[in-house]
Amino acid sequence: MTTATVTSKGQITIPANVRAELKVGPGDRVEFIKVSDGHWEVLAAVEEVSRLRGIVEAKRVVGIEEMDSAIRQKAGR
């Protein structure tokens, strides 16, 4: 089991072996997800942007003018 100590400011240092497995480094973010009472998961909040390709399918191409118009309409202008 890998452990870390909480400082007086509520901070912890993620142990090197955990950082390596999560593939996180300075400036990266991690998420704390509550699994059940008293049990949490720590996940790396980093994804390669290229992995997002294809998750949204465009039904039609929209120009910037049409986007601006839709934004103004929704904003009530």
PDB file of N, CA, C and O in Angstrom:
ATOM      1  N   MET A   1       0.850  -1.176   0.000  1.00  0.00           N
ATOM      2  CA  MET A   1       0.000   0.000   0.000  1.00  0.00           C
ATOM      3  C   MET A   1       0.893   1.236   0.000  1.00  0.00           C
ATOM      4  O   MET A   1       1.892   1.290   0.717  1.00  0.00           O
ATOM      5  N   THR A   2       0.531   2.212  -0.796  1.00  0.00           N
ATOM      6  CA  THR A   2       1.268   3.465  -0.871  1.00  0.00           C
ATOM      7  C   THR A   2       0.525   4.520  -0.061  1.00  0.00           C
ATOM      8  O   THR A   2      -0.697   4.630  -0.166  1.00  0.00           O
ATOM      9  N   THR A   3       1.241   5.292   0.740  1.00  0.00           N
ATOM     10  CA  THR A   3       0.599   6.298   1.584  1.00  0.00           C
ATOM     11  C   THR A   3       1.234   7.668   1.359  1.00  0.00           C
ATOM     12  O   THR A   3       2.335   7.789   0.821  1.00  0.00           O
ATOM     13  N   ALA A   4       0.504   8.692   1.788  1.00  0.00           N
ATOM     14  CA  ALA A   4       1.002  10.070   1.753  1.00  0.00           C
ATOM     15  C   ALA A   4       0.526  10.745   3.034  1.00  0.00           C
ATOM     16  O   ALA A   4      -0.465  10.321   3.627  1.00  0.00           O
ATOM     17  N   THR A   5       1.215  11.777   3.457  1.00  0.00           N
ATOM     18  CA  THR A   5       0.867  12.511   4.671  1.00  0.00           C
ATOM     19  C   THR A   5       0.229  13.839   4.296  1.00  0.00           C
ATOM     20  O   THR A   5       0.707  14.532   3.398  1.00  0.00           O
ATOM     21  N   VAL A   6      -0.843  14.189   4.980  1.00  0.00           N
ATOM     22  CA  VAL A   6      -1.526  15.466   4.755  1.00  0.00           C
ATOM     23  C   VAL A   6      -0.817  16.533   5.575  1.00  0.00           C
ATOM     24  O   VAL A   6      -0.572  16.348   6.767  1.00  0.00           O
ATOM     25  N   THR A   7      -0.484  17.667   4.925  1.00  0.00           N
ATOM     26  CA  THR A   7       0.176  18.771   5.635  1.00  0.00           C
ATOM     27  C   THR A   7      -0.861  19.597   6.388  1.00  0.00           C
ATOM     28  O   THR A   7      -2.063  19.366   6.263  1.00  0.00           O
ATOM     29  N   SER A   8      -0.387  20.554   7.163  1.00  0.00           N
ATOM     30  CA  SER A   8      -1.294  21.435   7.911  1.00  0.00           C
ATOM     31  C   SER A   8      -2.150  22.284   6.975  1.00  0.00           C
ATOM     32  O   SER A   8      -3.196  22.790   7.381  1.00  0.00           O
ATOM     33  N   LYS A   9      -1.714  22.444   5.726  1.00  0.00           N
ATOM     34  CA  LYS A   9      -2.486  23.195   4.726  1.00  0.00           C
ATOM     35  C   LYS A   9      -3.428  22.298   3.932  1.00  0.00           C
ATOM     36  O   LYS A   9      -4.085  22.764   3.001  1.00  0.00           O
ATOM     37  N   GLY A  10      -3.502  21.010   4.290  1.00  0.00           N
ATOM     38  CA  GLY A  10      -4.389  20.083   3.595  1.00  0.00           C
ATOM     39  C   GLY A  10      -3.814  19.554   2.294  1.00  0.00           C
ATOM     40  O   GLY A  10      -4.551  19.023   1.463  1.00  0.00           O
ATOM     41  N   GLN A  11      -2.509  19.692   2.103  1.00  0.00           N
ATOM     42  CA  GLN A  11      -1.866  19.247   0.869  1.00  0.00           C
ATOM     43  C   GLN A  11      -1.208  17.891   1.057  1.00  0.00           C
ATOM     44  O   GLN A  11      -0.811  17.520   2.161  1.00  0.00           O
ATOM     45  N   ILE A  12      -1.101  17.155  -0.052  1.00  0.00           N
ATOM     46  CA  ILE A  12      -0.354  15.905  -0.041  1.00  0.00           C
ATOM     47  C   ILE A  12       0.580  15.891  -1.246  1.00  0.00           C
ATOM     48  O   ILE A  12       0.341  16.583  -2.235  1.00  0.00           O
ATOM     49  N   THR A  13       1.631  15.108  -1.158  1.00  0.00           N
ATOM     50  CA  THR A  13       2.489  14.858  -2.304  1.00  0.00           C
ATOM     51  C   THR A  13       2.138  13.464  -2.796  1.00  0.00           C
ATOM     52  O   THR A  13       2.219  12.491  -2.045  1.00  0.00           O
ATOM     53  N   ILE A  14       1.746  13.372  -4.066  1.00  0.00           N
ATOM     54  CA  ILE A  14       1.416  12.071  -4.629  1.00  0.00           C
ATOM     55  C   ILE A  14       2.725  11.306  -4.801  1.00  0.00           C
ATOM     56  O   ILE A  14       3.647  11.802  -5.449  1.00  0.00           O
ATOM     57  N   PRO A  15       2.817  10.119  -4.234  1.00  0.00           N
ATOM     58  CA  PRO A  15       4.059   9.357  -4.337  1.00  0.00           C
ATOM     59  C   PRO A  15       4.471   9.120  -5.798  1.00  0.00           C
ATOM     60  O   PRO A  15       3.628   9.001  -6.687  1.00  0.00           O
ATOM     61  N   ALA A  16       5.770   9.057  -6.015  1.00  0.00           N
ATOM     62  CA  ALA A  16       6.324   8.947  -7.376  1.00  0.00           C
ATOM     63  C   ALA A  16       5.758   7.766  -8.148  1.00  0.00           C
ATOM     64  O   ALA A  16       5.454   7.896  -9.334  1.00  0.00           O
ATOM     65  N   ASN A  17       5.611   6.612  -7.496  1.00  0.00           N
ATOM     66  CA  ASN A  17       5.097   5.449  -8.232  1.00  0.00           C
ATOM     67  C   ASN A  17       3.648   5.643  -8.665  1.00  0.00           C
ATOM     68  O   ASN A  17       3.247   5.140  -9.715  1.00  0.00           O
ATOM     69  N   VAL A  18       2.859   6.364  -7.872  1.00  0.00           N
ATOM     70  CA  VAL A  18       1.468   6.639  -8.229  1.00  0.00           C
ATOM     71  C   VAL A  18       1.424   7.660  -9.370  1.00  0.00           C
ATOM     72  O   VAL A  18       0.653   7.502 -10.316  1.00  0.00           O
ATOM     73  N   ARG A  19       2.253   8.710  -9.279  1.00  0.00           N
ATOM     74  CA  ARG A  19       2.326   9.698 -10.368  1.00  0.00           C
ATOM     75  C   ARG A  19       2.701   9.030 -11.680  1.00  0.00           C
ATOM     76  O   ARG A  19       2.140   9.342 -12.730  1.00  0.00           O
ATOM     77  N   ALA A  20       3.654   8.111 -11.612  1.00  0.00           N
ATOM     78  CA  ALA A  20       4.101   7.415 -12.832  1.00  0.00           C
ATOM     79  C   ALA A  20       2.966   6.590 -13.422  1.00  0.00           C
ATOM     80  O   ALA A  20       2.748   6.609 -14.633  1.00  0.00           O
ATOM     81  N   GLU A  21       2.249   5.873 -12.581  1.00  0.00           N
ATOM     82  CA  GLU A  21       1.160   5.037 -13.086  1.00  0.00           C
ATOM     83  C   GLU A  21       0.008   5.872 -13.641  1.00  0.00           C
ATOM     84  O   GLU A  21      -0.606   5.502 -14.641  1.00  0.00           O
ATOM     85  N   LEU A  22      -0.284   7.007 -12.984  1.00  0.00           N
ATOM     86  CA  LEU A  22      -1.344   7.903 -13.472  1.00  0.00           C
ATOM     87  C   LEU A  22      -0.891   8.754 -14.653  1.00  0.00           C
ATOM     88  O   LEU A  22      -1.705   9.386 -15.327  1.00  0.00           O
ATOM     89  N   LYS A  23       0.420   8.761 -14.894  1.00  0.00           N
ATOM     90  CA  LYS A  23       1.020   9.581 -15.965  1.00  0.00           C
ATOM     91  C   LYS A  23       0.697  11.063 -15.754  1.00  0.00           C
ATOM     92  O   LYS A  23       0.291  11.758 -16.685  1.00  0.00           O
ATOM     93  N   VAL A  24       0.883  11.537 -14.514  1.00  0.00           N
ATOM     94  CA  VAL A  24       0.681  12.948 -14.198  1.00  0.00           C
ATOM     95  C   VAL A  24       1.992  13.568 -13.761  1.00  0.00           C
ATOM     96  O   VAL A  24       2.872  12.903 -13.213  1.00  0.00           O
ATOM     97  N   GLY A  25       2.095  14.857 -14.017  1.00  0.00           N
ATOM     98  CA  GLY A  25       3.285  15.589 -13.633  1.00  0.00           C
ATOM     99  C   GLY A  25       2.905  16.983 -13.182  1.00  0.00           C
ATOM    100  O   GLY A  25       1.724  17.278 -12.998  1.00  0.00           O
ATOM    101  N   PRO A  26       3.896  17.845 -13.004  1.00  0.00           N
ATOM    102  CA  PRO A  26       3.630  19.212 -12.555  1.00  0.00           C
ATOM    103  C   PRO A  26       2.605  19.914 -13.448  1.00  0.00           C
ATOM    104  O   PRO A  26       2.726  19.907 -14.673  1.00  0.00           O
ATOM    105  N   GLY A  27       1.609  20.511 -12.829  1.00  0.00           N
ATOM    106  CA  GLY A  27       0.587  21.257 -13.564  1.00  0.00           C
ATOM    107  C   GLY A  27      -0.602  20.415 -13.989  1.00  0.00           C
ATOM    108  O   GLY A  27      -1.639  20.971 -14.352  1.00  0.00           O
ATOM    109  N   ASP A  28      -0.488  19.087 -13.958  1.00  0.00           N
ATOM    110  CA  ASP A  28      -1.625  18.237 -14.311  1.00  0.00           C
ATOM    111  C   ASP A  28      -2.635  18.247 -13.172  1.00  0.00           C
ATOM    112  O   ASP A  28      -2.310  18.583 -12.034  1.00  0.00           O
ATOM    113  N   ARG A  29      -3.858  17.875 -13.502  1.00  0.00           N
ATOM    114  CA  ARG A  29      -4.924  17.842 -12.504  1.00  0.00           C
ATOM    115  C   ARG A  29      -5.322  16.399 -12.230  1.00  0.00           C
ATOM    116  O   ARG A  29      -5.194  15.531 -13.094  1.00  0.00           O
ATOM    117  N   VAL A  30      -5.803  16.157 -11.022  1.00  0.00           N
ATOM    118  CA  VAL A  30      -6.364  14.860 -10.676  1.00  0.00           C
ATOM    119  C   VAL A  30      -7.781  15.086 -10.151  1.00  0.00           C
ATOM    120  O   VAL A  30      -8.097  16.149  -9.617  1.00  0.00           O
ATOM    121  N   GLU A  31      -8.615  14.080 -10.312  1.00  0.00           N
ATOM    122  CA  GLU A  31      -9.994  14.150  -9.841  1.00  0.00           C
ATOM    123  C   GLU A  31     -10.161  13.182  -8.682  1.00  0.00           C
ATOM    124  O   GLU A  31      -9.601  12.086  -8.692  1.00  0.00           O
ATOM    125  N   PHE A  32     -10.934  13.593  -7.686  1.00  0.00           N
ATOM    126  CA  PHE A  32     -11.270  12.735  -6.565  1.00  0.00           C
ATOM    127  C   PHE A  32     -12.745  12.383  -6.720  1.00  0.00           C
ATOM    128  O   PHE A  32     -13.602  13.266  -6.692  1.00  0.00           O
ATOM    129  N   ILE A  33     -13.039  11.102  -6.882  1.00  0.00           N
ATOM    130  CA  ILE A  33     -14.401  10.648  -7.123  1.00  0.00           C
ATOM    131  C   ILE A  33     -14.839   9.768  -5.959  1.00  0.00           C
ATOM    132  O   ILE A  33     -14.200   8.765  -5.640  1.00  0.00           O
ATOM    133  N   LYS A  34     -15.950  10.167  -5.330  1.00  0.00           N
ATOM    134  CA  LYS A  34     -16.468   9.397  -4.197  1.00  0.00           C
ATOM    135  C   LYS A  34     -17.126   8.128  -4.727  1.00  0.00           C
ATOM    136  O   LYS A  34     -18.058   8.186  -5.529  1.00  0.00           O
ATOM    137  N   VAL A  35     -16.633   6.991  -4.273  1.00  0.00           N
ATOM    138  CA  VAL A  35     -17.161   5.698  -4.684  1.00  0.00           C
ATOM    139  C   VAL A  35     -18.252   5.259  -3.709  1.00  0.00           C
ATOM    140  O   VAL A  35     -19.304   4.768  -4.121  1.00  0.00           O
ATOM    141  N   SER A  36     -17.996   5.438  -2.436  1.00  0.00           N
ATOM    142  CA  SER A  36     -18.963   5.147  -1.379  1.00  0.00           C
ATOM    143  C   SER A  36     -18.479   5.874  -0.131  1.00  0.00           C
ATOM    144  O   SER A  36     -17.413   6.490  -0.146  1.00  0.00           O
ATOM    145  N   ASP A  37     -19.245   5.806   0.937  1.00  0.00           N
ATOM    146  CA  ASP A  37     -18.838   6.485   2.169  1.00  0.00           C
ATOM    147  C   ASP A  37     -17.442   6.027   2.582  1.00  0.00           C
ATOM    148  O   ASP A  37     -17.204   4.838   2.799  1.00  0.00           O
ATOM    149  N   GLY A  38     -16.530   6.977   2.687  1.00  0.00           N
ATOM    150  CA  GLY A  38     -15.173   6.689   3.120  1.00  0.00           C
ATOM    151  C   GLY A  38     -14.258   6.097   2.062  1.00  0.00           C
ATOM    152  O   GLY A  38     -13.104   5.785   2.356  1.00  0.00           O
ATOM    153  N   HIS A  39     -14.747   5.935   0.835  1.00  0.00           N
ATOM    154  CA  HIS A  39     -13.938   5.371  -0.241  1.00  0.00           C
ATOM    155  C   HIS A  39     -13.946   6.299  -1.449  1.00  0.00           C
ATOM    156  O   HIS A  39     -15.001   6.669  -1.964  1.00  0.00           O
ATOM    157  N   TRP A  40     -12.749   6.664  -1.885  1.00  0.00           N
ATOM    158  CA  TRP A  40     -12.578   7.586  -2.997  1.00  0.00           C
ATOM    159  C   TRP A  40     -11.621   6.990  -4.022  1.00  0.00           C
ATOM    160  O   TRP A  40     -10.751   6.186  -3.687  1.00  0.00           O
ATOM    161  N   GLU A  41     -11.798   7.399  -5.277  1.00  0.00           N
ATOM    162  CA  GLU A  41     -10.855   7.050  -6.337  1.00  0.00           C
ATOM    163  C   GLU A  41     -10.151   8.322  -6.772  1.00  0.00           C
ATOM    164  O   GLU A  41     -10.748   9.399  -6.788  1.00  0.00           O
ATOM    165  N   VAL A  42      -8.888   8.195  -7.123  1.00  0.00           N
ATOM    166  CA  VAL A  42      -8.126   9.318  -7.659  1.00  0.00           C
ATOM    167  C   VAL A  42      -7.839   8.992  -9.118  1.00  0.00           C
ATOM    168  O   VAL A  42      -7.239   7.964  -9.429  1.00  0.00           O
ATOM    169  N   LEU A  43      -8.274   9.877 -10.006  1.00  0.00           N
ATOM    170  CA  LEU A  43      -8.087   9.676 -11.436  1.00  0.00           C
ATOM    171  C   LEU A  43      -7.313  10.833 -12.027  1.00  0.00           C
ATOM    172  O   LEU A  43      -7.470  11.976 -11.596  1.00  0.00           O
ATOM    173  N   ALA A  44      -6.488  10.548 -13.000  1.00  0.00           N
ATOM    174  CA  ALA A  44      -5.804  11.606 -13.725  1.00  0.00           C
ATOM    175  C   ALA A  44      -6.844  12.334 -14.570  1.00  0.00           C
ATOM    176  O   ALA A  44      -7.622  11.700 -15.283  1.00  0.00           O
ATOM    177  N   ALA A  45      -6.858  13.646 -14.492  1.00  0.00           N
ATOM    178  CA  ALA A  45      -7.799  14.450 -15.270  1.00  0.00           C
ATOM    179  C   ALA A  45      -7.112  14.954 -16.523  1.00  0.00           C
ATOM    180  O   ALA A  45      -7.272  16.108 -16.918  1.00  0.00           O
ATOM    181  N   VAL A  46      -6.351  14.076 -17.138  1.00  0.00           N
ATOM    182  CA  VAL A  46      -5.636  14.436 -18.365  1.00  0.00           C
ATOM    183  C   VAL A  46      -5.997  13.437 -19.452  1.00  0.00           C
ATOM    184  O   VAL A  46      -5.972  12.226 -19.230  1.00  0.00           O
ATOM    185  N   GLU A  47      -6.322  13.935 -20.591  1.00  0.00           N
ATOM    186  CA  GLU A  47      -6.622  13.118 -21.757  1.00  0.00           C
ATOM    187  C   GLU A  47      -5.968  13.761 -22.958  1.00  0.00           C
ATOM    188  O   GLU A  47      -5.910  14.986 -23.064  1.00  0.00           O
ATOM    189  N   GLU A  48      -5.489  12.955 -23.840  1.00  0.00           N
ATOM    190  CA  GLU A  48      -4.978  13.479 -25.087  1.00  0.00           C
ATOM    191  C   GLU A  48      -6.165  13.990 -25.902  1.00  0.00           C
ATOM    192  O   GLU A  48      -7.157  13.279 -26.068  1.00  0.00           O
ATOM    193  N   VAL A  49      -6.069  15.197 -26.401  1.00  0.00           N
ATOM    194  CA  VAL A  49      -7.158  15.782 -27.180  1.00  0.00           C
ATOM    195  C   VAL A  49      -7.504  14.890 -28.365  1.00  0.00           C
ATOM    196  O   VAL A  49      -8.670  14.793 -28.748  1.00  0.00           O
ATOM    197  N   SER A  50      -6.527  14.255 -28.932  1.00  0.00           N
ATOM    198  CA  SER A  50      -6.774  13.408 -30.107  1.00  0.00           C
ATOM    199  C   SER A  50      -7.727  12.263 -29.795  1.00  0.00           C
ATOM    200  O   SER A  50      -8.372  11.740 -30.704  1.00  0.00           O
ATOM    201  N   ARG A  51      -7.832  11.858 -28.519  1.00  0.00           N
ATOM    202  CA  ARG A  51      -8.755  10.777 -28.156  1.00  0.00           C
ATOM    203  C   ARG A  51     -10.203  11.222 -28.234  1.00  0.00           C
ATOM    204  O   ARG A  51     -11.102  10.381 -28.259  1.00  0.00           O
ATOM    205  N   LEU A  52     -10.454  12.535 -28.274  1.00  0.00           N
ATOM    206  CA  LEU A  52     -11.818  13.043 -28.341  1.00  0.00           C
ATOM    207  C   LEU A  52     -12.376  13.044 -29.761  1.00  0.00           C
ATOM    208  O   LEU A  52     -13.580  13.204 -29.964  1.00  0.00           O
ATOM    209  N   ARG A  53     -11.498  12.866 -30.734  1.00  0.00           N
ATOM    210  CA  ARG A  53     -11.926  12.890 -32.131  1.00  0.00           C
ATOM    211  C   ARG A  53     -12.997  11.820 -32.370  1.00  0.00           C
ATOM    212  O   ARG A  53     -12.848  10.657 -31.997  1.00  0.00           O
ATOM    213  N   GLY A  54     -14.090  12.274 -33.012  1.00  0.00           N
ATOM    214  CA  GLY A  54     -15.134  11.338 -33.390  1.00  0.00           C
ATOM    215  C   GLY A  54     -16.232  11.138 -32.367  1.00  0.00           C
ATOM    216  O   GLY A  54     -17.183  10.407 -32.644  1.00  0.00           O
ATOM    217  N   ILE A  55     -16.148  11.757 -31.185  1.00  0.00           N
ATOM    218  CA  ILE A  55     -17.198  11.526 -30.198  1.00  0.00           C
ATOM    219  C   ILE A  55     -18.446  12.352 -30.505  1.00  0.00           C
ATOM    220  O   ILE A  55     -19.532  12.038 -30.017  1.00  0.00           O
ATOM    221  N   VAL A  56     -18.300  13.395 -31.302  1.00  0.00           N
ATOM    222  CA  VAL A  56     -19.436  14.211 -31.711  1.00  0.00           C
ATOM    223  C   VAL A  56     -19.496  14.188 -33.221  1.00  0.00           C
ATOM    224  O   VAL A  56     -18.494  14.411 -33.901  1.00  0.00           O
ATOM    225  N   GLU A  57     -20.682  13.916 -33.740  1.00  0.00           N
ATOM    226  CA  GLU A  57     -20.846  13.866 -35.184  1.00  0.00           C
ATOM    227  C   GLU A  57     -21.624  15.096 -35.636  1.00  0.00           C
ATOM    228  O   GLU A  57     -22.746  15.326 -35.185  1.00  0.00           O
ATOM    229  N   ALA A  58     -21.033  15.878 -36.519  1.00  0.00           N
ATOM    230  CA  ALA A  58     -21.689  17.079 -37.031  1.00  0.00           C
ATOM    231  C   ALA A  58     -22.730  16.672 -38.070  1.00  0.00           C
ATOM    232  O   ALA A  58     -22.442  15.900 -38.984  1.00  0.00           O
ATOM    233  N   LYS A  59     -23.937  17.199 -37.919  1.00  0.00           N
ATOM    234  CA  LYS A  59     -25.000  16.898 -38.885  1.00  0.00           C
ATOM    235  C   LYS A  59     -24.930  17.821 -40.092  1.00  0.00           C
ATOM    236  O   LYS A  59     -25.357  17.468 -41.191  1.00  0.00           O
ATOM    237  N   ARG A  60     -24.378  19.021 -39.863  1.00  0.00           N
ATOM    238  CA  ARG A  60     -24.185  19.951 -40.978  1.00  0.00           C
ATOM    239  C   ARG A  60     -23.123  20.965 -40.603  1.00  0.00           C
ATOM    240  O   ARG A  60     -22.850  21.184 -39.422  1.00  0.00           O
ATOM    241  N   VAL A  61     -22.536  21.572 -41.596  1.00  0.00           N
ATOM    242  CA  VAL A  61     -21.506  22.590 -41.380  1.00  0.00           C
ATOM    243  C   VAL A  61     -22.193  23.929 -41.152  1.00  0.00           C
ATOM    244  O   VAL A  61     -23.125  24.283 -41.874  1.00  0.00           O
ATOM    245  N   VAL A  62     -21.737  24.669 -40.154  1.00  0.00           N
ATOM    246  CA  VAL A  62     -22.328  25.964 -39.818  1.00  0.00           C
ATOM    247  C   VAL A  62     -21.230  27.012 -39.868  1.00  0.00           C
ATOM    248  O   VAL A  62     -20.137  26.802 -39.342  1.00  0.00           O
ATOM    249  N   GLY A  63     -21.520  28.133 -40.496  1.00  0.00           N
ATOM    250  CA  GLY A  63     -20.559  29.228 -40.595  1.00  0.00           C
ATOM    251  C   GLY A  63     -20.569  30.088 -39.346  1.00  0.00           C
ATOM    252  O   GLY A  63     -21.480  30.000 -38.522  1.00  0.00           O
ATOM    253  N   ILE A  64     -19.549  30.919 -39.214  1.00  0.00           N
ATOM    254  CA  ILE A  64     -19.417  31.775 -38.032  1.00  0.00           C
ATOM    255  C   ILE A  64     -20.570  32.770 -37.918  1.00  0.00           C
ATOM    256  O   ILE A  64     -21.012  33.081 -36.812  1.00  0.00           O
ATOM    257  N   GLU A  65     -21.060  33.273 -39.059  1.00  0.00           N
ATOM    258  CA  GLU A  65     -22.175  34.230 -39.024  1.00  0.00           C
ATOM    259  C   GLU A  65     -23.430  33.573 -38.456  1.00  0.00           C
ATOM    260  O   GLU A  65     -24.155  34.182 -37.670  1.00  0.00           O
ATOM    261  N   GLU A  66     -23.681  32.324 -38.860  1.00  0.00           N
ATOM    262  CA  GLU A  66     -24.845  31.609 -38.344  1.00  0.00           C
ATOM    263  C   GLU A  66     -24.698  31.313 -36.856  1.00  0.00           C
ATOM    264  O   GLU A  66     -25.676  31.368 -36.110  1.00  0.00           O
ATOM    265  N   MET A  67     -23.480  31.001 -36.424  1.00  0.00           N
ATOM    266  CA  MET A  67     -23.232  30.768 -34.998  1.00  0.00           C
ATOM    267  C   MET A  67     -23.486  32.038 -34.204  1.00  0.00           C
ATOM    268  O   MET A  67     -24.159  32.011 -33.173  1.00  0.00           O
ATOM    269  N   ASP A  68     -22.936  33.172 -34.696  1.00  0.00           N
ATOM    270  CA  ASP A  68     -23.127  34.450 -34.009  1.00  0.00           C
ATOM    271  C   ASP A  68     -24.604  34.804 -33.918  1.00  0.00           C
ATOM    272  O   ASP A  68     -25.070  35.274 -32.880  1.00  0.00           O
ATOM    273  N   SER A  69     -25.343  34.578 -35.002  1.00  0.00           N
ATOM    274  CA  SER A  69     -26.765  34.865 -35.028  1.00  0.00           C
ATOM    275  C   SER A  69     -27.517  34.019 -33.998  1.00  0.00           C
ATOM    276  O   SER A  69     -28.379  34.527 -33.281  1.00  0.00           O
ATOM    277  N   ALA A  70     -27.192  32.747 -33.928  1.00  0.00           N
ATOM    278  CA  ALA A  70     -27.840  31.861 -32.952  1.00  0.00           C
ATOM    279  C   ALA A  70     -27.536  32.279 -31.534  1.00  0.00           C
ATOM    280  O   ALA A  70     -28.411  32.217 -30.670  1.00  0.00           O
ATOM    281  N   ILE A  71     -26.307  32.705 -31.276  1.00  0.00           N
ATOM    282  CA  ILE A  71     -25.926  33.170 -29.945  1.00  0.00           C
ATOM    283  C   ILE A  71     -26.704  34.424 -29.575  1.00  0.00           C
ATOM    284  O   ILE A  71     -27.222  34.534 -28.463  1.00  0.00           O
ATOM    285  N   ARG A  72     -26.786  35.383 -30.523  1.00  0.00           N
ATOM    286  CA  ARG A  72     -27.551  36.612 -30.256  1.00  0.00           C
ATOM    287  C   ARG A  72     -29.014  36.316 -30.000  1.00  0.00           C
ATOM    288  O   ARG A  72     -29.629  36.913 -29.116  1.00  0.00           O
ATOM    289  N   GLN A  73     -29.578  35.391 -30.777  1.00  0.00           N
ATOM    290  CA  GLN A  73     -30.983  35.028 -30.615  1.00  0.00           C
ATOM    291  C   GLN A  73     -31.232  34.393 -29.249  1.00  0.00           C
ATOM    292  O   GLN A  73     -32.213  34.729 -28.586  1.00  0.00           O
ATOM    293  N   LYS A  74     -30.377  33.499 -28.828  1.00  0.00           N
ATOM    294  CA  LYS A  74     -30.537  32.849 -27.518  1.00  0.00           C
ATOM    295  C   LYS A  74     -30.320  33.831 -26.393  1.00  0.00           C
ATOM    296  O   LYS A  74     -30.909  33.682 -25.322  1.00  0.00           O
ATOM    297  N   ALA A  75     -29.473  34.851 -26.615  1.00  0.00           N
ATOM    298  CA  ALA A  75     -29.204  35.851 -25.588  1.00  0.00           C
ATOM    299  C   ALA A  75     -30.311  36.897 -25.528  1.00  0.00           C
ATOM    300  O   ALA A  75     -30.311  37.751 -24.641  1.00  0.00           O
ATOM    301  N   GLY A  76     -31.255  36.836 -26.467  1.00  0.00           N
ATOM    302  CA  GLY A  76     -32.377  37.766 -26.448  1.00  0.00           C
ATOM    303  C   GLY A  76     -32.110  39.090 -27.097  1.00  0.00           C
ATOM    304  O   GLY A  76     -32.806  40.066 -26.819  1.00  0.00           O
ATOM    305  N   ARG A  77     -31.119  39.151 -27.956  1.00  0.00           N
ATOM    306  CA  ARG A  77     -30.811  40.414 -28.631  1.00  0.00           C
ATOM    307  C   ARG A  77     -31.369  40.437 -30.028  1.00  0.00           C
ATOM    308  O   ARG A  77     -31.203  41.425 -30.743  1.00  0.00           O
TER     309      ARG A  77
END
